[in-house]
Amino acid sequence: MHAIVAAADGPLTWENVADISPANGEVLIRVRAAGINRADLLQAAGKYPPPPGASDILGLEVSGTIAALGDGVTGWSVGQQVCALLAGGGYAEYVAVPAAQVLPVPDQVSLTHAAGLPEVACTVWSNLVMTADLADGQLVLLHGGGSGIGTHAIQVARALGARVAVTAGSADKLELCRDLGADITINYRDEDFVERMRAEGGADVILDIMGAAYLDRNVDALADGGRVVIIGMQGGVKGDLNIGKLIGKRAGVIGTALRSRPVDGPGGKAEIVRQVTEHVWPMFADGRVKPIIGAELPITQAQQGQELLASGEVSGKILLTVD
């Protein structure tokens, strides 16, 4: 088969690699499209190795058609259109994935666009609902509102009855966020999100992609009993935290990751996928949530796709399609 190969000191290239087959409990998917995520950029740069046992091929989510079933797999059939959450291997013609991480393509979503859903849907649901307990009427602040995570989180949070605030760095991205249902839009280049949140009584939940750079300010922006959930480190890995402020607000700071979670067990990928299928997929079917796709490129242009994501010029997801 063909797959994208990431050389240590060169561009991403589409090359022949060894064929794969599904192991016990796995499904083999013929890939129609793969989503690009920031983790892919870090891995390609040698800064984010895959978890033990995972494929060293880039790609954390795909859509496609089931080509074969491993021993012990039930509930799926060859030829079925699906999407899947991966630990790696998505930038390829075929990928093998545990059956528990496979999802049906939601109603009202095309097979190609379904490739941009597993990572964002599982990240948003596991963090906003399973970790932060976002509830009806609460205020959630989403940093990076125009990103793939942000555009999906706006819609899901609104569907849950929450009020939504976002930060973004351009007028176009803020307009998109408003169109998707954001109540409060903040251009971080010329407005202080801390002051804006204080004026609103503080955020009950903050979903943060910045890490160290926003750590102290996120605590300042919280309401009493609020929770900061950190899912990215674009602003660094080490920051100062005033424990007194945290205790004074009876607040929490939580760091989470999706890729390194086990398949089974409490909070594992199987449970997240099950909940997403049960609770989020109906939101696509009835129109409360839709995929936001910023660009589609052939997979042979994976290098350009990653550069486009790194530029920050595109809102929503960037997809790589396989012919």
C-alpha positions in Angstrom: 0.0 0.0 0.0 1.0 3.7 -0.1 1.3 6.0 2.9 2.8 9.3 3.8 6.4 8.9 5.0 7.9 11.6 7.3 11.6 11.8 6.8 13.7 13.3 9.7 15.0 16.2 7.5 12.7 16.4 4.5 9.2 16.9 3.3 6.3 14.4 3.7 6.2 12.0 0.7 3.7 9.5 -0.6 5.6 6.1 -0.9 5.1 2.4 -0.9 5.1 0.8 2.5 4.4 -2.6 3.9 0.8 -3.9 3.6 -1.1 -4.3 6.8 -3.9 -6.7 8.0 -6.2 -6.5 11.0 -5.1 -8.1 14.2 -7.5 -9.8 16.6 -10.2 -7.3 17.5 -9.3 -4.9 14.8 -11.0 -3.5 11.7 -9.1 -2.8 8.5 -10.4 0.4 6.8 -9.7 1.5 3.2 -9.2 5.2 3.8 -11.2 7.8 1.9 -9.9 10.8 3.8 -7.8 11.7 6.9 -8.0 14.7 9.1 -4.9 16.8 9.9 -4.2 17.6 13.6 -1.5 19.6 15.4 -0.3 16.4 16.9 0.7 15.3 13.3 2.8 18.5 12.9 4.6 17.8 16.2 5.2 14.1 15.2 6.5 15.1 11.8 8.9 17.4 13.5 10.2 14.6 15.8 8.6 16.2 18.9 5.7 13.8 19.6 6.4 10.1 19.1 3.4 7.7 18.8 2.4 5.7 21.9 4.0 2.3 22.3 2.6 -0.2 19.8 1.0 2.5 17.5 1.8 3.0 13.9 4.6 5.5 13.2 2.6 6.7 10.2 0.9 10.1 10.8 -2.8 10.5 11.2 -5.2 10.3 14.1 -8.6 10.1 12.3 -10.0 8.8 9.1 -13.1 7.9 7.2 -13.5 5.1 4.7 -14.9 1.7 4.0 -14.3 -1.5 6.0 -12.1 -3.8 4.0 -11.6 -6.7 6.4 -12.4 -7.8 10.0 -10.0 -9.3 12.4 -10.9 -12.3 14.5 -13.4 -11.7 17.2 -14.9 -8.5 15.7 -18.7 -8.3 15.7 -21.2 -5.5 14.9 -19.4 -4.3 11.8 -19.4 -5.7 8.2 -17.1 -5.5 5.2 -18.2 -2.6 2.9 -19.7 -0.5 5.7 -18.8 3.2 5.6 -17.3 4.3 8.9 -14.9 6.8 10.5 -12.4 6.0 13.3 -10.3 7.5 16.1 -6.7 6.4 15.7 -3.4 6.4 17.7 -1.7 6.7 14.4 -1.6 5.4 10.8 -4.2 7.5 9.1 -2.2 9.1 6.3 -2.3 5.9 4.2 -4.5 3.8 1.8 -5.4 1.4 4.6 -5.3 1.6 8.4 -6.0 -1.1 11.1 -7.8 0.1 14.3 -9.4 -1.5 17.3 -13.1 -2.1 16.6 -14.1 -0.2 19.7 -12.6 3.0 18.1 -14.7 2.8 15.0 -17.9 4.9 14.5 -20.6 4.9 11.9 -20.7 7.9 9.6 -23.3 10.3 11.1 -26.5 11.0 9.2 -26.3 14.1 7.1 -22.5 13.9 6.8 -20.6 12.8 3.7 -18.1 10.0 3.9 -15.2 12.5 3.1 -16.2 15.0 5.7 -16.7 12.3 8.4 -12.9 12.1 8.5 -12.8 15.5 10.3 -15.1 14.3 13.1 -13.6 11.6 15.3 -10.7 13.5 16.9 -12.7 16.8 17.5 -15.8 15.0 18.7 -14.0 12.7 21.1 -11.8 15.5 22.4 -14.7 17.9 23.0 -17.1 15.4 24.5 -14.4 13.8 26.8 -13.2 17.1 28.1 -16.3 19.4 28.2 -18.7 16.7 29.4 -16.9 13.7 30.9 -14.1 15.7 32.6 -15.5 19.3 33.2 -19.2 18.4 33.6 -20.3 21.3 31.5 -24.0 21.9 32.2 -27.0 23.8 30.9 -26.7 27.5 31.6 -23.0 27.5 32.4 -20.5 29.7 30.6 -17.6 28.0 28.7 -14.6 29.8 27.3 -13.0 28.2 24.3 -9.6 29.4 23.3 -9.0 29.0 19.5 -12.6 29.3 18.6 -11.9 29.1 14.9 -10.0 25.8 15.1 -11.3 22.4 14.3 -11.8 21.8 18.1 -13.2 25.3 18.6 -15.8 25.2 15.8 -17.1 21.8 16.9 -17.1 22.7 20.6 -19.1 25.9 20.0 -21.9 23.8 18.5 -21.9 21.0 21.0 -21.8 23.4 24.0 -24.8 25.3 22.5 -26.6 22.1 22.0 -26.0 21.3 25.7 -27.6 24.7 26.7 -24.3 26.3 27.7 -23.3 29.9 27.0 -20.2 30.1 24.8 -17.3 32.6 24.8 -14.4 32.2 22.3 -11.1 33.8 21.6 -9.7 34.1 18.1 -7.2 36.3 16.3 -9.1 37.6 13.2 -12.4 39.2 12.4 -13.3 36.4 9.9 -12.8 33.7 12.6 -14.8 35.6 15.1 -17.6 36.1 12.6 -17.7 32.3 11.9 -17.8 31.7 15.7 -20.8 34.0 16.0 -22.5 32.2 13.1 -22.0 28.9 14.9 -23.6 30.2 18.0 -20.9 31.8 20.1 -22.5 34.4 22.5 -19.2 36.3 23.3 -16.4 36.7 20.8 -13.0 38.1 21.9 -10.2 39.1 19.6 -7.2 38.2 21.8 -5.0 40.7 19.8 -6.8 43.8 21.2 -9.1 42.6 24.1 -8.3 41.0 27.5 -10.3 37.8 27.8 -9.8 37.9 31.6 -11.6 41.3 32.0 -14.3 40.2 29.6 -14.9 37.0 31.6 -14.9 38.9 34.9 -17.6 41.2 33.5 -19.7 38.0 32.8 -19.2 36.6 36.3 -16.4 34.3 35.3 -16.2 31.2 33.2 -17.4 27.9 34.6 -15.3 25.9 32.2 -12.3 26.9 30.1 -11.0 24.6 27.3 -7.4 25.7 26.7 -5.0 24.9 23.9 -2.3 27.3 25.0 -0.9 25.8 28.2 1.7 27.7 30.1 1.2 31.1 28.5 -2.4 31.2 29.6 -2.2 29.3 32.9 -2.4 32.2 35.4 -4.8 34.3 33.4 -7.1 31.3 32.9 -7.4 31.0 36.7 -8.2 34.7 36.9 -10.9 34.3 34.3 -12.7 31.5 36.2 -15.8 31.7 38.3 -15.9 30.2 41.7 -15.8 26.5 41.3 -14.6 26.8 37.7 -12.5 24.2 35.8 -9.6 24.8 33.4 -9.1 21.8 31.1 -5.7 22.0 29.2 -5.5 20.0 26.0 -2.6 21.7 24.3 0.7 23.4 24.9 1.0 25.9 22.0 2.0 28.5 24.6 4.7 26.4 26.4 4.9 23.6 28.9 6.0 25.4 32.1 4.1 28.2 33.9 3.6 29.7 37.3 0.4 28.9 39.1 -0.8 30.9 42.1 -2.2 28.2 44.4 -3.8 30.8 46.6 -6.0 32.1 43.8 -6.9 28.5 42.8 -7.9 27.6 46.4 -9.7 30.9 46.9 -12.0 30.1 43.9 -12.3 26.4 44.8 -11.3 25.9 41.2 -9.4 23.1 39.3 -6.8 22.9 36.6 -6.9 19.6 34.7 -4.5 18.4 32.0 -5.8 15.7 29.6 -4.7 13.9 26.4 -6.7 11.6 24.1 -4.1 9.8 22.0 -2.3 8.1 24.9 -5.5 6.8 26.6 -6.0 3.1 26.8 -8.7 1.5 24.6 -10.6 0.0 27.5 -11.4 1.0 31.1 -12.9 4.1 32.7 -12.3 7.1 30.5 -10.8 4.9 27.8 -11.2 5.5 24.1 -13.9 2.8 23.8 -16.1 4.6 26.4 -15.5 8.0 24.8 -16.4 6.6 21.3 -19.5 5.0 22.7 -20.7 8.2 24.3 -19.9 10.3 21.2 -21.9 7.9 19.1 -24.8 7.9 21.5 -24.9 11.7 22.3 -23.1 13.7 19.6 -24.0 11.8 16.4 -27.7 12.6 16.8 -26.8 16.3 16.9 -25.5 15.9 13.3 -28.6 14.0 12.3 -31.0 16.8 13.4 -28.8 19.7 12.3 -27.7 21.1 15.6 -24.1 20.3 14.8 -22.4 20.2 11.4 -18.8 19.6 10.2 -16.7 22.7 9.6 -14.3 21.9 6.8 -11.8 24.6 5.9 -9.9 22.8 3.2 -9.5 19.5 1.3 -6.3 18.5 -0.4 -5.2 15.2 -2.0 -3.1 13.2 0.4 0.0 13.6 -1.9 -0.1 17.2 -0.7 0.1 16.3 3.0 3.1 18.7 3.4 1.1 21.6 2.1 -1.8 20.6 4.3 0.4 20.7 7.4 1.8 24.0 6.4 -1.7 25.4 5.9 -2.7 24.2 9.4 0.5 25.7 10.9 -0.2 29.1 9.2 -3.5 29.5 11.1 -5.2 30.9 8.0 -7.9 28.2 7.8 -10.9 27.8 10.1 -12.2 24.3 10.9 -10.7 21.1 9.8 -8.2 20.4 6.9 -8.7 17.0 5.2 -6.5 14.9 3.0 -8.4 12.8 0.5 -7.3 9.4 -0.9 -8.2 8.6 -4.5 
